């Protein structure tokens, strides 16, 4: 992230920034208010139009198809919706955390592999896991300790490997740590930009200037870049390959969305928050994931 006014901020310091409070309150008003946040696009893989009228409706319309052989359970798993997905990820979180407690490298490797395969981000990330060898459990124990949200500060995180694959692994391990991939970043960037436009701000405040990932697109699609939420004077950065940027934005987003999950009186409040994974927080993250597929 480099030297910024947010460098070395801890969670409570960040959440008490006036701009963050105002943005969080603005988001709260759009969680499930009728026509609170309208968004639509063509979902290519599903071959159909997708739309929502609030963030809660975006969560209700969550769609991520998976069908794979789970290397931990040694059986085929499949699903498309939020409920079956959460059950599977909750299982993987239990297996992954248990493997670190017992220093079971084989189970840790299989759990991480299953998560990456579920997320469609196995390519190259498998090589990174392989390179860790017998030190795999050591790395993830240290990463879990480093990223604990009540203790971590914004700044340099050079010891943390971060991309759209590894954020999914930290999601399994670290309480209330969200999966911050290109789609979630694009959605947060879009919401931050709309807020800045409505508030008449000169620029998006650094406290919620969230980076996005470009996604997998053809050369023709890249001319349009459906993941770029910027418009006019409101520009947002890519996190592609910028691991410190990605890591800090992941931490900020986790703090912000957990605070939102804690205080909301929307329909999200009916969803429990409990170990190992926070289902309510994951539901809000899932809404952003769906919105961020195409923010144009």
Secondary structure, DSSP 8 states (H G I E B T S, - for coil): --S-TTTT--HHHHHTSHHHHHHHHHHHTTSSSTTSS-EEEEETTTTEEEEESSHHHHHHT----EEEEETTTTEEEEE-SHHHHHHHHHHHHHHHHHHHHTT-HHHHHHHHHHHHHHTT--TTHHHHHHHHGGGHHHHHHHHHHHT-TTT--SS--TTS--STTHHHHHHHHSTT-----HHHHHHHHHHHHHHHHHHT-SS--GGG---B---S--HHHHTT-TT---BTTB---B-TT-HHHHHHHHHHHHHHHHHHHHH--SGGGGS---SSS-HHHHHHHHHHHHHTT---
